[in-house]
Amino acid sequence: MHDARNMHREGYAAPGRDSDQPLRSMRKPPWLNKKIKYTEQRHAVKSVLNRLDLNTVCKSARCPNLSECYHHKRATFLILGRTCTRGCAFCSVEKSGGSHPLPPDPREPERILDAVKELGLRYVVITSVTRDDLPDGGASHFARCIELIRSHDQEIGVEVLTPDFEGNRGAIDAVARAHPDVFNHNVETVPRLYSTVRSQADYDRSIGFLSHVGDIYPHIYLKSGLMVGLGEERDEVLQVLLDLFQAGCSAVTIGQYLQPEQGNLPVREFVTPGTFALYEREARRIGFSYVASGPYVRSSYMAHQGYDELSKNSPHGY
């Protein structure tokens, strides 16, 4: 493990400190060395997705775990098109730039079900671009995807990762009433950084979203996540964890932000494995039933394992 002095000499920002120097051109530290693997299984998943004209956040967000997940026949479906109506500075998903994206494809939920069948998925994760141009933000599309999977096989687990629907409680309810096993909505970062990281979102609105689901639908596991390495302080992360738990979340994910493209925000700090371990200990101490905290953790990474742990540690059902 590198101490702070060696990290400074090698170009890493000291953990827990807001460096003034962007890390755009710095070498990644040794704990960020995941290799891309091209396997037959990965190719098979990619072929199914291409044939069914389905998108994944794994591809659109340039996730470093894509090869691993595709190899194990896991993918997070990205619905409601490929174009987002917001311009979050951390994200590489295509932006609409003020123009209206294409209307939702009414057959997309059916194609997702086809992929679930062909890939033999027993746990399905569905997310979307943000669609502020739609009256319900695309909530009915989420609900339709869940309903089709439920009609095919009640035993398949379903997790949704939704945008904030601009705080529209009716839209949130529409998704919740379709009975996902896990309802995930990410706060992404600490409140102080919202104006830089996700200027069209609102921290209090996201906490209110989560509190609403936690209060009205306690039978649904509630989950959220955030990125670190954007200039946040440790105390700020710990306060977010407390806010999420008080809102009703029983699961939380914490991962390293990695700049996906040159136009996105630069990394301010490569957070050490020791700091991720500290965040996990603190989250467990607060009371979370499931915590994933590490450099390559993403909100949907190994989501099926998170559901298994939630079911074991805090069992409930609808």
QUIURKA-V607401 format. One record per helix or strand. SS is the DSSP state (h for helix, s for strand). FROM is the first residue (numbers start at 1). LEN is the number of residues. If there is no record, write none. Layout:
SS:FROM:LEN
SS:FROM:LEN
This chain:
h:4:7
h:40:12
s:55:2
h:57:4
h:66:6
s:76:4
s:84:1
s:95:1
h:108:12
s:123:6
h:139:14
s:157:5
h:165:3
h:169:8
s:182:3
s:188:1
h:191:7
h:203:14
s:221:8
h:234:14
s:251:6
h:273:14
s:290:5
h:303:11
